[in-house]
Amino acid sequence: MSQQHILDERKHRPWPMPQGPWVWYQEWNNLVFIHGRVNAEWLRPLVPANLELDLFQGDAWVSVVPFQMQKIRPRYLPHFNPISDFNEINIRTYVKVGGKPGVYFLSIEGGKQLSCAIAKGISGLPYHYEKINRAGGTFKTRYLQFNFEVKEQIEQKTDLELWLSERYCLYNYSGSKLSRYEIQHIAWLLQRATVTDLSLTYPLLTATASGFKPELFHYSPGVQVLAWPAVTIKP
């Protein structure tokens, strides 16, 4: 899909396209979404105070999202596979500022040390290295293991599925600065997924107070993503 096609697909966006040129291209491929509700009181201290928790029908949610980051590159440069392509796991929750709902990353694991160092240095996002083994429908790390099978495509997303997936910015707190990164991609193609033999032992999520219980699973073949520069948000 051409970059112009990505830019032209706007009907699904909740607000207008960002001003100015995009600066990064990347692909998020072969994603498995593991969603679960959490205790909002437990979650609140983990999210910067100037980010409002975004709740769905009164519930806070956290998602664990393993996927393949591929072809990440600056706008005018080619990608370099040894750095641009790696397995990644996001642990994210849902927030909003000024009426713009987005995601906030509690943790990001990457499967290549150099890629993590570069990504963290450029973006300030909470990347750290973790050995990630993925083959076919089997996924294994130190804290996350499961098997999955891809099922039928979701033709009509529920309100919850739309709320969890269609997010067009992310927020990051680095040092004393809160930033918003705007993104654009076509609407998510989601498929149902069956997840078995799931072991999820992240210390962050196994705390009694969190109450994280995986209850909704999706698969997506992925999206091509355009990203804009960070914009500082004033308190």
LINLINWO-V805676 format. One record per residue. N is the residue number from 1. OMEGA is omega in whole degrees, -180 to 180 (none if undefined). NEAR is the number of other C-alpha atoms within 8 Angstrom. Layout:
n->N omega->OMEGA near->NEAR
n->N omega->OMEGA near->NEAR
//
This chain:
n->1 omega->-179 near->5
n->2 omega->177 near->5
n->3 omega->178 near->7
n->4 omega->177 near->6
n->5 omega->178 near->8
n->6 omega->-180 near->12
n->7 omega->-177 near->9
n->8 omega->-179 near->6
n->9 omega->-171 near->9
n->10 omega->-172 near->9
n->11 omega->-177 near->4
n->12 omega->-176 near->7
n->13 omega->179 near->9
n->14 omega->176 near->5
n->15 omega->-176 near->4
n->16 omega->178 near->6
n->17 omega->177 near->7
n->18 omega->175 near->6
n->19 omega->178 near->4
n->20 omega->-177 near->4
n->21 omega->172 near->5
n->22 omega->-174 near->9
n->23 omega->180 near->10
n->24 omega->171 near->11
n->25 omega->176 near->13
n->26 omega->176 near->12
n->27 omega->174 near->13
n->28 omega->-171 near->13
n->29 omega->174 near->12
n->30 omega->-177 near->10
n->31 omega->168 near->13
n->32 omega->180 near->12
n->33 omega->177 near->12
n->34 omega->-174 near->12
n->35 omega->175 near->12
n->36 omega->177 near->12
n->37 omega->177 near->13
n->38 omega->177 near->14
n->39 omega->-177 near->12
n->40 omega->179 near->8
n->41 omega->175 near->6
n->42 omega->-176 near->10
n->43 omega->-171 near->11
n->44 omega->-179 near->9
n->45 omega->-179 near->8
n->46 omega->-176 near->7
n->47 omega->179 near->10
n->48 omega->-174 near->7
n->49 omega->-179 near->7
n->50 omega->169 near->6
n->51 omega->177 near->9
n->52 omega->174 near->8
n->53 omega->176 near->10
n->54 omega->-176 near->9
n->55 omega->174 near->10
n->56 omega->-178 near->9
n->57 omega->176 near->4
n->58 omega->-177 near->5
n->59 omega->170 near->10
n->60 omega->-179 near->15
n->61 omega->170 near->12
n->62 omega->178 near->13
n->63 omega->172 near->12
n->64 omega->-170 near->11
n->65 omega->171 near->12
n->66 omega->178 near->11
n->67 omega->177 near->12
n->68 omega->171 near->13
n->69 omega->-177 near->14
n->70 omega->172 near->12
n->71 omega->179 near->12
n->72 omega->-176 near->12
n->73 omega->169 near->12
n->74 omega->-172 near->10
n->75 omega->-172 near->8
n->76 omega->180 near->4
n->77 omega->176 near->6
n->78 omega->175 near->6
n->79 omega->180 near->9
n->80 omega->-168 near->9
n->81 omega->-178 near->8
n->82 omega->178 near->5
n->83 omega->-172 near->9
n->84 omega->-175 near->13
n->85 omega->179 near->12
n->86 omega->174 near->12
n->87 omega->-178 near->12
n->88 omega->174 near->13
n->89 omega->174 near->11
n->90 omega->165 near->13
n->91 omega->-169 near->12
n->92 omega->171 near->13
n->93 omega->-167 near->12
n->94 omega->-173 near->15
n->95 omega->175 near->13
n->96 omega->176 near->13
n->97 omega->177 near->9
n->98 omega->179 near->4
n->99 omega->179 near->5
n->100 omega->177 near->7
n->101 omega->179 near->12
n->102 omega->178 near->12
n->103 omega->175 near->13
n->104 omega->-176 near->12
n->105 omega->173 near->13
n->106 omega->-180 near->11
n->107 omega->172 near->9
n->108 omega->176 near->13
n->109 omega->176 near->12
n->110 omega->-174 near->17
n->111 omega->177 near->12
n->112 omega->-176 near->12
n->113 omega->-178 near->9
n->114 omega->179 near->7
n->115 omega->179 near->11
n->116 omega->-179 near->14
n->117 omega->-180 near->10
n->118 omega->-179 near->8
n->119 omega->179 near->11
n->120 omega->-179 near->11
n->121 omega->-178 near->7
n->122 omega->-171 near->6
n->123 omega->-173 near->6
n->124 omega->-180 near->10
n->125 omega->-171 near->10
n->126 omega->177 near->9
n->127 omega->166 near->12
n->128 omega->-175 near->10
n->129 omega->173 near->10
n->130 omega->177 near->10
n->131 omega->-176 near->9
n->132 omega->178 near->11
n->133 omega->-179 near->7
n->134 omega->179 near->8
n->135 omega->-179 near->6
n->136 omega->-179 near->4
n->137 omega->-180 near->8
n->138 omega->-178 near->10
n->139 omega->-178 near->12
n->140 omega->169 near->11
n->141 omega->178 near->10
n->142 omega->-173 near->7
n->143 omega->-174 near->9
n->144 omega->175 near->12
n->145 omega->175 near->13
n->146 omega->168 near->12
n->147 omega->179 near->11
n->148 omega->177 near->10
n->149 omega->-178 near->8
n->150 omega->-178 near->9
n->151 omega->-173 near->8
n->152 omega->177 near->6
n->153 omega->176 near->8
n->154 omega->-177 near->9
n->155 omega->-179 near->4
n->156 omega->-178 near->4
n->157 omega->173 near->8
n->158 omega->177 near->6
n->159 omega->179 near->6
n->160 omega->180 near->8
n->161 omega->176 near->8
n->162 omega->-178 near->9
n->163 omega->-178 near->9
n->164 omega->-170 near->8
n->165 omega->-171 near->7
n->166 omega->-178 near->9
n->167 omega->-172 near->10
n->168 omega->167 near->11
n->169 omega->173 near->12
n->170 omega->-179 near->11
n->171 omega->180 near->12
n->172 omega->178 near->11
n->173 omega->-178 near->10
n->174 omega->-174 near->8
n->175 omega->177 near->4
n->176 omega->-173 near->5
n->177 omega->175 near->8
n->178 omega->-177 near->11
n->179 omega->173 near->11
n->180 omega->173 near->12
n->181 omega->177 near->12
n->182 omega->-179 near->12
n->183 omega->175 near->10
n->184 omega->170 near->11
n->185 omega->177 near->11
n->186 omega->-180 near->10
n->187 omega->-179 near->6
n->188 omega->165 near->9
n->189 omega->-178 near->9
n->190 omega->173 near->10
n->191 omega->175 near->12
n->192 omega->-179 near->12
n->193 omega->172 near->12
n->194 omega->-180 near->9
n->195 omega->-179 near->10
n->196 omega->178 near->7
n->197 omega->-177 near->7
n->198 omega->172 near->9
n->199 omega->-177 near->8
n->200 omega->-170 near->7
n->201 omega->175 near->8
n->202 omega->177 near->8
n->203 omega->179 near->6
n->204 omega->-172 near->5
n->205 omega->180 near->9
n->206 omega->174 near->10
n->207 omega->-177 near->8
n->208 omega->-175 near->5
n->209 omega->-175 near->6
n->210 omega->180 near->11
n->211 omega->-178 near->11
n->212 omega->179 near->11
n->213 omega->179 near->7
n->214 omega->-176 near->9
n->215 omega->-179 near->8
n->216 omega->-174 near->8
n->217 omega->176 near->13
n->218 omega->170 near->11
n->219 omega->172 near->13
n->220 omega->175 near->12
n->221 omega->172 near->9
n->222 omega->180 near->11
n->223 omega->170 near->10
n->224 omega->-168 near->12
n->225 omega->170 near->11
n->226 omega->-176 near->13
n->227 omega->-180 near->12
n->228 omega->179 near->12
n->229 omega->178 near->8
n->230 omega->175 near->8
n->231 omega->179 near->7
n->232 omega->179 near->8
n->233 omega->180 near->8
n->234 omega->-180 near->4
n->235 omega->none near->3
//
